[in-house]
């Protein structure tokens, strides 16, 4: 079975408070984008353990800590599924705020559900995905949502960026989410992002921001520079995604090539 886990961007991210469990509460909008990993899952007859192969971008850490393995283990514990052969071709950069690992995990759950004919409904799949990460459940339905709480409480939003183009730029900078949160000051939003995204996209840059940018830009001025370069190149809206370090620009037309971006990971895709 072959599937293509996609990335997401955050349109706005407000850190609104602290939850009783110690997590920060946020509000953000997740929007799916067509930058893909490739995940292949196959039966392993008579095998006693998984086979896991990684291609493309290197992945740090032990294989057993990878979210696709944790997704398999989650279903193994409940449904006693057999080991599988997993081939993950990484294209979505890690430590970027693009949700690549979460997407891989969610697509792994969906693949195993189909491969082993477990008949798990979408509601339970989202419940299982949420155990793997705050944004994992988003990738089950893969539709734009307004997210609250830890980023795992979703409400659908009527937002379409069809006919726009996206330019994503990822410098060689890794930002720890824990460190990013440590330098922020939570505050309640005066106007919900649910309302702000209804404004014309030309006005977003005046009203919609990512609260992580204040602290991240101070530590990593290059990321702030990339955001400005996106505006200089014609973006109608630009922002860091999640806690970074990827920055994206939304364009009316296919962005003109700018050699400035050549030294970074970058991807240009039409939005849908």
C-alpha positions in Angstrom: 0.0 0.0 0.0 1.4 3.4 -1.1 0.2 6.7 0.4 1.4 10.3 0.3 1.4 12.1 3.7 1.1 15.8 3.1 2.3 18.8 5.0 0.3 21.6 6.6 0.8 25.3 7.3 -0.4 27.3 10.3 -2.3 30.4 9.4 -1.9 32.5 12.5 -0.9 31.0 15.9 -2.0 32.7 19.1 -0.7 31.4 22.5 -3.7 32.0 24.7 -2.9 30.5 28.1 -1.8 27.5 30.1 -3.8 24.3 30.6 -4.1 22.5 33.9 -1.9 19.7 32.5 1.0 22.2 31.9 0.5 22.4 28.1 0.0 25.8 26.5 -3.4 26.5 25.0 -3.3 27.9 21.5 -5.6 28.9 18.6 -4.5 28.4 15.0 -5.8 27.4 11.6 -4.3 24.3 10.0 -4.3 24.2 6.2 -3.2 21.2 4.2 -0.6 21.7 1.4 0.7 19.5 -1.4 4.2 18.9 -0.2 4.4 15.1 0.3 6.3 12.3 1.9 5.9 8.8 0.4 4.9 5.9 2.7 4.8 2.3 1.7 3.4 -0.4 4.0 3.5 -4.1 3.1 2.6 -7.4 4.8 5.4 -9.4 6.2 4.2 -13.0 6.3 5.6 -15.0 9.3 7.7 -12.0 10.4 8.3 -11.4 14.1 9.3 -7.8 13.9 8.9 -4.8 11.6 11.3 -3.8 8.8 11.7 0.0 8.6 13.6 1.7 5.8 14.1 5.5 5.4 15.0 7.2 2.2 15.3 10.9 1.3 16.0 13.4 4.0 17.8 11.8 7.0 15.8 11.3 10.2 17.4 11.7 13.6 16.7 9.4 16.5 16.1 5.8 17.0 13.7 4.0 14.6 11.5 2.9 17.5 10.9 6.5 18.3 9.6 7.4 14.9 5.9 8.2 14.8 5.1 5.7 12.1 6.4 2.9 14.4 4.5 4.4 17.3 1.4 4.4 15.2 1.9 0.7 14.4 2.5 -0.1 18.1 -0.7 1.8 19.1 -2.7 -0.5 16.8 -0.7 -3.5 17.8 -1.6 -3.0 21.4 -5.4 -2.8 20.7 -5.8 -5.0 17.6 -2.8 -7.4 17.7 -1.8 -6.6 14.1 1.2 -8.4 12.6 4.5 -6.8 11.8 4.9 -4.9 8.5 7.6 -3.7 6.1 7.6 0.1 6.1 9.4 2.3 3.6 9.3 6.0 4.4 10.7 8.5 1.8 11.1 11.8 3.6 10.6 15.0 1.6 8.9 17.2 4.2 11.7 18.7 6.2 11.7 18.1 10.0 11.8 20.7 12.6 10.0 23.0 10.2 6.5 23.4 11.7 5.0 21.7 8.6 3.6 18.6 10.5 5.5 16.0 8.4 6.0 13.5 11.3 2.4 13.9 12.4 1.2 13.4 8.9 3.3 10.3 8.5 1.7 8.9 11.7 -1.8 9.7 10.7 -1.4 8.1 7.2 0.2 5.1 8.9 -2.9 4.6 11.0 -5.1 4.9 8.0 -3.0 2.5 6.0 -2.9 -0.1 8.7 -6.6 0.3 9.2 -7.2 -0.6 5.5 -4.4 -3.1 5.2 -5.6 -5.2 8.1 -9.3 -4.4 7.5 -9.8 -3.2 11.0 -12.9 -1.1 10.2 -12.0 1.6 12.6 -14.2 4.6 11.9 -12.8 8.1 11.4 -13.9 9.3 14.8 -11.8 6.6 16.5 -8.9 7.1 14.1 -8.8 10.7 15.2 -8.9 9.7 18.8 -6.0 7.3 18.3 -4.0 9.9 16.2 -4.4 12.5 19.0 -2.4 10.1 21.3 0.5 10.4 19.0 0.7 14.2 18.7 -1.5 17.3 19.0 -1.8 17.9 15.3 -1.9 14.2 14.2 -5.6 14.0 14.1 -5.9 16.9 11.7 -4.4 14.7 9.0 -7.2 12.1 9.2 -9.7 14.3 7.5 -7.1 16.7 6.0 -9.4 19.7 5.7 -8.9 23.2 6.9 -9.7 23.6 10.6 -9.6 26.1 13.4 -7.7 24.4 16.2 -7.8 25.1 20.0 -6.5 23.6 23.2 -3.2 22.0 22.6 -3.9 22.3 18.9 -6.0 19.1 19.0 -9.6 20.5 19.3 -10.9 21.1 15.8 -13.7 23.1 14.2 -14.1 23.1 10.4 -13.6 26.4 8.7 -14.9 27.5 5.3 -11.5 28.6 4.0 -10.2 28.1 0.4 -6.9 29.3 -1.0 -7.5 27.6 -4.3 -5.8 29.4 -7.2 -3.1 30.9 -4.9 0.5 29.6 -4.9 2.6 28.7 -1.9 6.3 29.2 -1.5 7.8 27.4 1.6 11.3 28.1 2.6 13.2 26.1 5.3 16.6 27.3 6.5 19.0 24.8 8.2 17.8 25.8 11.6 16.2 23.5 14.1 13.9 25.1 16.7 12.9 23.1 19.8 9.1 23.5 20.4 9.7 23.5 24.1 12.3 26.2 23.8 10.0 28.3 21.6 7.2 28.1 24.1 9.5 29.0 27.0 10.1 32.4 25.6 6.5 33.3 24.9 4.0 35.1 27.1 0.4 33.8 26.7 -2.4 36.3 26.2 -6.0 36.1 25.3 -6.9 37.0 21.7 -9.1 40.0 21.3 -10.5 38.6 18.1 -10.6 34.9 17.2 -8.7 33.7 14.2 -12.0 32.1 13.1 -13.1 35.7 12.4 -9.8 37.1 11.2 -9.5 34.6 8.4 -12.7 35.9 6.9 -11.0 39.1 6.1 -9.6 39.6 2.6 -6.2 37.9 2.3 -4.7 41.3 1.5 -5.5 42.3 5.1 -4.1 39.3 6.9 -0.6 40.7 7.4 -2.2 43.5 9.5 -4.3 41.2 11.7 -3.0 37.7 11.7 0.3 36.8 13.3 2.3 33.9 14.7 3.1 34.5 18.4 6.3 32.5 18.1 7.8 34.9 15.7 8.7 37.6 18.3 11.0 35.3 20.2 12.2 33.2 17.3 13.1 36.2 15.1 15.2 37.6 18.0 17.2 34.4 18.3 17.4 33.7 14.5 17.3 36.9 12.5 17.7 34.9 9.3 14.2 33.6 9.7 12.9 37.1 9.9 14.9 38.0 6.8 13.4 35.1 4.9 9.9 36.4 5.8 10.7 39.9 4.5 12.2 38.4 1.3 8.9 36.6 0.7 7.1 39.9 0.9 9.7 41.6 -1.3 9.2 38.8 -3.8 5.5 39.6 -4.0 3.8 37.5 -1.3 0.4 38.8 -0.3 0.8 37.1 3.1 3.9 35.6 4.8 4.4 33.8 8.1 6.4 31.3 10.0 4.5 28.0 10.3 4.1 26.6 13.8 7.2 27.1 15.9 9.3 27.2 12.7 11.7 27.2 11.2 9.9 27.1 7.9 8.4 30.3 6.6 5.9 30.5 3.8 4.5 33.1 1.4 1.1 33.0 -0.3 1.1 34.5 -3.8 -1.5 35.4 -6.3 0.6 34.1 -9.2 3.5 31.7 -9.6 6.4 33.3 -7.7 9.2 34.6 -9.9 12.5 32.7 -9.3 14.7 34.5 -6.7 18.2 33.1 -6.3 18.1 34.2 -2.6 16.0 31.1 -1.8 18.3 28.7 -3.7 20.5 28.2 -0.6 17.6 26.8 1.5 15.1 24.0 1.2 12.2 25.5 -0.7 9.1 24.3 -2.5 6.6 26.0 -4.7 3.1 24.4 -4.9 -0.4 25.5 -6.0 -2.8 25.7 -3.2 -6.1 23.8 -3.4 
